[in-house]
Amino acid sequence: MDRQLIIRGAAVSVAAIAASVFLAGQFLGDKQTLAGGMITETPDEVRGASVVNSFGSADKVDEIAPELEFSALDRSTAPATVPSVQDGFQPELTFADATPATETPLCDASLTAAPAIDGLIEIRLSAPCSANERVVISHADLAFTATLDNAGVFAAYIPALAETAAVDAFMSDDTLLQAQTQVPDFDLYARMVVQWTGPDAVALHAYHRGADYGEPGHIHALNPFDPELEDAFLVALGDSTALEPLLAQVYSVPLAQASTSRMQLELAVTDATCGKDMTAFILPTHGPDAGTSQEVSVAMPDCANGAGFVLMDLPFDTATPPPADVLLSLDAPQETDAPELVISDPSPES
């Protein structure tokens, strides 16, 4: 199984085409059915009246008049010798069972979850009558928005945050779907979850083997793998074009190599974010703050500074200190005066 094909890019989508026999029958017409029954024999030909002797070679016009047989209409003949129209048309009708087998309604929605490689959960949501609609997927404290495709399907791989992994899907019509699976290898990976709402202006960065920004060993949403550490990867989740988008990125690394990883949070300075406070939530699965969601609020630089990025270090394990340094970048990361950083959890020191 190719790991990169499974995890590549953002939430992995699978398109499915569902064929409806019912709709096809309504559009094309079903020639075999009649009022719930079925004609199983071909009806015999019915003759009402026919010419039984042709024009002859008589000399007189009145002698060439054809003799007509009205056998089907003549009541003078004995009943035993008169052919009946009913005799040749005896269709056998088969009526539907009064207790038909249970069938899945066309519009029923379903959600499935199954364990995959690298401590991932493979999920598939199918809602044939909700094509292109918004849905919110949640697992533990992770939540993101998705959009169903034209067939009403959404499929993705999401990192497991518990061995007994429960996944919920909230549909736009208030339908709640739930699925659960066991992911026995989930605890073999250390993970950092970052999630936020609003503009797609937040990104998670991981660095291996002492790499710096842009160097080999630096992975992010557009470069989610390290060729020298294949088991480490980053998954981006969420549809930024959906209404009120919930977005997330999750970094995963084998627990044995977690101590060599360094994490940063990047916030883009744009016309939509400059001069404002941006908020994100971080959730590490290991270390002193394991399992605790922390709100991080950053006062973004004024709009007069132009476009760029704000980078801040994130704690990842016991060897990683709490966030202290925040770097401001206008073109490439470079040290400068740090903007105000506020973390809701009072325990970290800033």
C-alpha positions, 0 to 999 in steps of 0.5 A: 500500500503506497503511503503517499497515495493515501495521505497526499494533499489535503483531505483525500476525496473519492468520487463515487457514481450511484446508478438508480434503477428506480429513476431509470425506470421512470425515465425510460419506461419499464415495458415488463410491468403493469400495475404491479403485476407482470405479463408472462405470456404473449397474447394470441392474435384476436380476429374480429372480422376478416375477408375469407374469400377473395374476389373471383372471376364472376361475370356479374358485379353482384356475384363478386361481392365477398362473403364476410365471416363474422364468426366472432360476432355471430350469436346464432352458432352453438356456443361450443363452436363459437370461438371466444375472444377470451379464449385466446387472451389469458394473461397470467398476472403476478402481483407484488408480494404484500410483504416486500423485502426491506430495501434501503431508501434512496436518500438514506445517508451512511458513515463508515470508519475503518483503520488504515496505515500509520494510525489513520482512520479511513472514513466515507460519508455517502448521502445521495440526496445531499450532493455538494452540501456542507458537512462537519466531521469531528473526531475527539477534539478535531473538527473540520468542514467538508463538502460532498461531491456531486454524488453526495460522497466524501472520503478522507483519511484522518489521524486517529486521536484515540484507540477507540476512534469515534467519528461524527458527521453533522449534515446541513439538515441536522442529521447526525451520523456516527461511526466507530472503529479500533485503531490499535497503532494510534499511540505509536505516533506523536501528533500536533493538531492545529485548527482554526476558523475563517480564512485559510491563513494558518499553516503548520510547519515541522522541521527534522534533523535541524532543518530550517525554513525551506531546507530539506527536512522541512515539511508543510501542507504543500510538502507533506513528506520527508524522503528521509523520514517517510513515516512522518507526514502532515495532513491538511483537512477542511474545505476553505470555500465552505460556509463558515469553514473549520480548517485543521492541519495535523502533523504525525511522526513516530514516537521514537523520532518525536524528540528530533522534530521542531514545530512552528505555526505560521500566520499569513499577514494579508489584507484580511488579517493585518491589524487584527487578532488571529486565533488558533487552537493547538492540541499535542498528543504527547508531552506535558500538555498532551490532550489539552487544547490551547487557544493561541491568540496573535496580534497581527502587524499593522497593514502598513507593514505589507504582506508577510508571515508571523512564525511562532514556535510550538511546544511538541514534547517534553524536550520542547520549551513553551512558545517564546520566540515569534518571528515576523517575515515580510518576504522570508522568515527573519528575526524582528520585533515579536508581535504580542502573543497571548496564550489562553493557558496560563501555565506556559510562560511567554 
